[in-house]
């Protein structure tokens, strides 16, 4: 870094400390992320700070171009999880102000510096800053709670078979997963216990690790779990369900992956590909593995069986 670049990053780090961010959120990486969100080049006056909508990749590209720090592609998740999430929690940044219901896994997911924070930042370095900072910090907890409530209100409520509630992030596969829990289970898995629900935002949204371990399943958090796991104690079956609205069903490769992942199971394994509709299912019809089941949410009381000698049951 040259002198101007170093000074600007240090100014941004100090600003984050003023805003009450911890050491991890006021380090060099976080300072550069903030500068990118503000479009603050080394010589740009603070009064000219902007607040465009930026995705993580755009933030990283801007830092590379303006500050010479070329973050590797695999650091995108670090920036998202260890800087941007905390900026959002602190109400410094808001997610998707242009489309609050955008699915978590959308490539258009974006961030923007909040309007109150932008007003404060534009007077950074002037006599107005500290009086405005005092008021901002007084208001910040309320803003954080407001934004948190808005995000929570967009989540998808799901009622599990035992009546207990859980919420999933909006969009993506989760609308279908809700239907799998609330419509498939009562018909085809009565008395079943949900042991795992995946979520694009929080992969292990429901995870009963001890119950799976009791059944001989050693879960690997690096392995690709199915979207929904339901245990039927009366039959001693584990029903492994894949939501196939935007990606593929249980095809031959996925069948082998799941069989390997659950190889230690003392319960019989049942594989189910779930689709929003038969129109979507038709796109994948030639891929669905034999000796599995297919279910469509638009016809929740019907099940399609792909060959084999039994309907909805495990195979040796």
C-alpha positions as CSV (number, residue, x, y, z in Angstrom):
1,X,0.0,0.0,0.0
2,X,1.2,3.6,-0.7
3,X,0.8,6.3,2.0
4,X,-2.6,7.5,0.8
5,X,-4.1,4.0,0.6
6,X,-2.7,3.0,4.0
7,X,-4.1,6.2,5.6
8,X,-7.5,5.7,4.2
9,X,-7.7,2.1,5.4
10,X,-6.6,3.2,8.8
11,X,-9.2,5.9,8.9
12,X,-11.9,3.3,8.0
13,X,-10.6,1.0,10.7
14,X,-10.9,3.8,13.3
15,X,-14.4,4.7,12.0
16,X,-15.5,1.1,12.6
17,X,-14.1,1.3,16.1
18,X,-16.1,4.5,16.7
19,X,-19.2,2.6,15.5
20,X,-18.6,-0.1,18.2
21,X,-17.5,-2.9,16.0
22,X,-15.1,-5.5,17.5
23,X,-11.5,-6.2,16.5
24,X,-12.5,-8.7,13.8
25,X,-14.9,-6.2,12.3
26,X,-12.5,-3.3,12.5
27,X,-9.5,-5.1,10.9
28,X,-8.0,-4.3,7.5
29,X,-10.3,-6.6,5.6
30,X,-13.4,-5.2,7.2
31,X,-12.2,-1.6,6.7
32,X,-11.7,-2.3,3.0
33,X,-15.1,-3.9,2.7
34,X,-16.6,-0.8,4.2
35,X,-14.7,1.4,1.8
36,X,-16.0,-0.7,-1.1
37,X,-19.5,-0.4,0.1
38,X,-19.0,3.4,0.3
39,X,-17.1,3.6,-3.1
40,X,-14.4,5.4,-1.2
41,X,-11.2,5.4,-3.2
42,X,-8.0,6.5,-1.3
43,X,-8.5,10.2,-2.2
44,X,-12.3,10.4,-2.2
45,X,-13.6,12.9,0.4
46,X,-15.8,11.3,3.0
47,X,-18.5,13.8,2.1
48,X,-18.8,12.0,-1.3
49,X,-19.4,8.6,0.2
50,X,-22.1,6.7,-1.8
51,X,-24.3,3.7,-1.0
52,X,-24.7,1.5,-4.1
53,X,-26.1,-2.0,-4.1
54,X,-23.1,-4.4,-4.2
55,X,-22.7,-8.2,-4.1
56,X,-19.8,-9.9,-2.4
57,X,-18.0,-10.5,-5.7
58,X,-18.4,-6.8,-6.7
59,X,-17.0,-5.7,-3.3
60,X,-13.9,-7.9,-3.7
61,X,-13.4,-6.6,-7.3
62,X,-13.6,-3.0,-6.1
63,X,-11.0,-3.6,-3.3
64,X,-8.7,-5.2,-5.8
65,X,-9.0,-2.4,-8.3
66,X,-8.8,0.5,-5.8
67,X,-6.6,-0.9,-3.0
68,X,-4.6,-3.6,-4.7
69,X,-5.7,-6.4,-2.3
70,X,-6.7,-9.3,-4.5
71,X,-8.8,-11.6,-2.3
72,X,-8.9,-15.2,-3.5
73,X,-12.3,-16.5,-4.7
74,X,-12.5,-18.9,-1.7
75,X,-12.3,-15.9,0.7
76,X,-15.8,-14.7,-0.5
77,X,-17.5,-16.8,2.3
78,X,-15.1,-15.4,4.9
79,X,-16.0,-11.8,3.9
80,X,-19.7,-12.7,3.9
81,X,-19.7,-14.6,7.2
82,X,-17.2,-12.7,9.2
83,X,-17.7,-9.1,8.1
84,X,-20.9,-8.5,6.2
85,X,-23.1,-10.5,8.5
86,X,-21.9,-8.5,11.5
87,X,-22.3,-5.2,9.5
88,X,-25.9,-6.2,9.0
89,X,-26.4,-7.2,12.6
90,X,-25.0,-3.8,13.6
91,X,-27.5,-2.0,11.3
92,X,-24.5,-0.5,9.5
93,X,-25.5,-2.4,6.3
94,X,-28.9,-3.7,5.0
95,X,-29.4,-6.7,2.8
96,X,-31.4,-6.5,-0.5
97,X,-33.2,-3.2,0.1
98,X,-34.3,-3.4,-3.5
99,X,-36.0,-6.9,-3.0
100,X,-36.2,-8.0,0.6
101,X,-37.7,-11.4,-0.3
102,X,-34.7,-12.4,-2.5
103,X,-33.7,-16.0,-1.9
104,X,-30.5,-16.5,0.1
105,X,-28.9,-18.4,-2.7
106,X,-29.7,-15.8,-5.3
107,X,-26.7,-14.6,-7.3
108,X,-28.2,-11.1,-7.0
109,X,-28.0,-11.0,-3.2
110,X,-26.6,-7.6,-2.3
111,X,-25.7,-5.2,0.5
112,X,-26.0,-1.4,1.0
113,X,-24.8,1.0,3.7
114,X,-27.9,2.0,5.7
115,X,-29.2,5.6,5.3
116,X,-28.5,6.6,9.0
117,X,-24.9,5.3,8.8
118,X,-24.3,7.0,5.4
119,X,-25.4,10.4,6.9
120,X,-23.0,9.9,9.8
121,X,-20.1,8.7,7.6
122,X,-20.4,11.7,5.3
123,X,-19.4,14.1,8.1
124,X,-16.6,11.9,9.4
125,X,-13.6,14.1,10.1
126,X,-15.6,17.2,10.7
127,X,-16.9,18.9,13.9
128,X,-20.4,17.5,13.2
129,X,-19.2,13.9,13.5
130,X,-19.0,13.3,17.3
131,X,-22.4,14.8,18.2
132,X,-24.0,12.9,15.4
133,X,-22.1,9.7,16.4
134,X,-23.6,9.9,20.0
135,X,-27.1,10.1,18.6
136,X,-26.4,7.3,16.0
137,X,-25.1,5.0,18.7
138,X,-28.2,5.7,20.9
139,X,-30.4,4.8,17.9
140,X,-28.4,1.8,16.6
141,X,-29.9,-0.9,18.9
142,X,-33.4,0.1,17.8
143,X,-32.3,0.1,14.2
144,X,-30.7,-3.4,14.6
145,X,-33.9,-4.7,16.2
146,X,-36.0,-3.2,13.5
147,X,-33.9,-4.7,10.7
148,X,-33.7,-8.1,12.5
149,X,-37.5,-8.2,12.9
150,X,-37.9,-7.4,9.2
151,X,-35.6,-10.2,8.2
152,X,-37.3,-12.6,10.6
153,X,-40.7,-11.6,9.2
154,X,-39.7,-12.7,5.7
155,X,-38.7,-16.2,6.9
156,X,-40.9,-19.2,6.0
157,X,-42.7,-20.8,9.0
158,X,-42.8,-24.6,9.0
159,X,-44.7,-26.8,11.4
160,X,-43.0,-30.1,12.0
161,X,-45.0,-33.4,12.4
162,X,-44.8,-33.1,16.2
163,X,-46.2,-29.6,16.1
164,X,-42.9,-27.8,16.8
165,X,-42.2,-24.7,14.7
166,X,-39.1,-23.8,12.7
167,X,-38.5,-21.1,10.2
168,X,-36.5,-21.2,6.9
169,X,-35.0,-18.5,4.9
170,X,-37.2,-17.1,2.1
171,X,-37.1,-18.4,-1.5
172,X,-34.9,-21.1,-3.1
173,X,-35.8,-24.7,-2.3
174,X,-37.4,-23.8,1.0
175,X,-41.0,-23.3,-0.2
176,X,-40.9,-26.9,-1.4
177,X,-39.2,-28.1,1.7
178,X,-42.1,-26.6,3.7
179,X,-44.5,-28.6,1.6
180,X,-42.4,-31.8,2.1
181,X,-42.6,-31.4,5.9
182,X,-46.3,-30.3,6.1
183,X,-47.8,-32.3,3.2
184,X,-45.7,-35.3,2.4
185,X,-45.0,-36.4,6.0
186,X,-48.7,-36.6,7.3
187,X,-49.6,-38.8,4.3
188,X,-46.5,-41.0,3.8
189,X,-44.6,-40.7,7.1
190,X,-47.2,-40.6,9.8
191,X,-45.7,-40.7,13.2
192,X,-42.3,-39.8,11.7
193,X,-39.7,-37.7,13.4
194,X,-37.9,-35.0,11.5
195,X,-34.2,-35.4,12.2
196,X,-32.7,-32.9,9.7
197,X,-33.9,-30.0,7.6
198,X,-31.5,-28.2,5.4
199,X,-31.7,-24.5,4.6
200,X,-29.7,-22.4,2.1
201,X,-29.1,-19.8,4.8
202,X,-28.4,-22.1,7.7
203,X,-27.6,-25.6,6.4
204,X,-28.4,-27.4,9.6
205,X,-31.7,-25.6,10.4
206,X,-32.9,-28.8,12.2
207,X,-30.3,-31.3,13.2
208,X,-30.8,-34.1,15.7
209,X,-27.3,-35.4,15.7
210,X,-27.7,-37.8,18.7
211,X,-30.8,-39.4,17.2
212,X,-28.9,-40.0,13.9
213,X,-25.9,-41.4,15.8
214,X,-28.2,-43.8,17.7
215,X,-29.2,-45.1,14.3
216,X,-25.6,-45.6,13.3
217,X,-25.3,-42.5,11.1
218,X,-22.1,-40.6,11.6
219,X,-22.9,-37.2,10.0
220,X,-20.1,-35.5,8.1
221,X,-20.7,-31.7,8.0
222,X,-18.6,-31.7,4.8
223,X,-20.9,-34.3,3.2
224,X,-23.9,-33.2,1.1
225,X,-26.9,-34.1,3.3
226,X,-30.3,-34.6,1.8
227,X,-32.7,-31.7,2.2
228,X,-35.0,-33.5,4.7
229,X,-34.5,-36.7,6.8
230,X,-37.5,-38.3,8.5
231,X,-37.3,-41.4,10.8
232,X,-40.2,-43.8,10.9
233,X,-39.8,-45.7,14.2
234,X,-42.5,-48.3,13.6
235,X,-40.9,-49.4,10.3
236,X,-37.3,-48.5,11.4
237,X,-36.9,-46.5,8.1
238,X,-34.9,-43.4,7.4
239,X,-36.6,-41.4,4.6
240,X,-34.0,-39.3,2.7
241,X,-35.7,-36.6,0.7
242,X,-34.3,-34.3,-1.9
243,X,-36.1,-31.0,-3.0
244,X,-35.7,-30.9,-6.7
245,X,-37.2,-27.6,-7.7
246,X,-34.0,-25.9,-9.0
247,X,-31.5,-28.8,-9.0
248,X,-31.6,-32.5,-9.8
249,X,-33.4,-35.4,-8.1
250,X,-32.0,-38.6,-6.6
251,X,-30.3,-39.8,-9.7
252,X,-27.8,-42.7,-9.9
253,X,-24.9,-40.6,-8.7
254,X,-26.8,-39.0,-5.8
255,X,-28.2,-42.4,-4.8
256,X,-24.7,-43.7,-4.5
257,X,-23.6,-40.6,-2.5
258,X,-26.4,-41.0,-0.1
259,X,-25.9,-44.7,0.3
260,X,-22.3,-44.1,1.2
261,X,-23.1,-41.2,3.5
262,X,-25.7,-43.4,5.4
263,X,-23.8,-46.7,5.0
264,X,-23.7,-47.3,8.8
265,X,-27.5,-46.8,9.3
266,X,-29.3,-49.6,11.2
267,X,-32.5,-48.3,9.7
268,X,-33.6,-49.1,6.2
269,X,-33.1,-46.2,3.7
270,X,-35.9,-44.9,1.5
271,X,-35.0,-42.3,-1.2
272,X,-37.6,-39.7,-2.4
273,X,-37.2,-37.0,-5.0
274,X,-39.7,-34.2,-4.4
275,X,-40.9,-31.8,-7.1
276,X,-43.2,-28.8,-7.1
277,X,-45.1,-30.2,-10.0
278,X,-45.2,-32.9,-12.6
279,X,-44.1,-30.3,-15.2
280,X,-40.9,-29.8,-13.3
281,X,-40.5,-33.6,-12.7
282,X,-40.7,-34.2,-16.5
283,X,-37.4,-32.3,-17.0
284,X,-35.7,-34.8,-14.8
285,X,-37.7,-37.9,-15.6
286,X,-34.9,-39.8,-17.3
287,X,-32.5,-39.1,-14.4
288,X,-34.5,-40.4,-11.5
289,X,-32.8,-43.5,-10.0
290,X,-34.6,-46.9,-10.0
291,X,-35.8,-48.2,-6.6
292,X,-36.7,-44.7,-5.4
293,X,-39.9,-42.7,-5.1
294,X,-41.0,-39.4,-6.7
295,X,-43.5,-37.0,-5.1
296,X,-45.1,-33.8,-6.5
297,X,-46.4,-31.1,-4.2
298,X,-49.2,-30.3,-6.6
299,X,-50.6,-33.8,-6.0
300,X,-49.6,-34.4,-2.4
301,X,-51.6,-37.6,-1.9
302,X,-50.0,-39.4,-4.8
303,X,-46.6,-41.1,-5.0
304,X,-44.8,-42.4,-8.1
305,X,-42.7,-45.5,-7.6
306,X,-39.7,-46.2,-9.8
307,X,-39.5,-50.0,-10.3
308,X,-38.4,-52.5,-7.6
309,X,-40.5,-55.0,-5.7
310,X,-41.9,-52.7,-3.0
311,X,-43.6,-49.4,-2.8
312,X,-42.1,-46.9,-0.4
313,X,-39.7,-49.1,1.4
314,X,-35.9,-49.8,1.8
315,X,-33.9,-52.2,-0.3
316,X,-31.0,-54.4,0.8
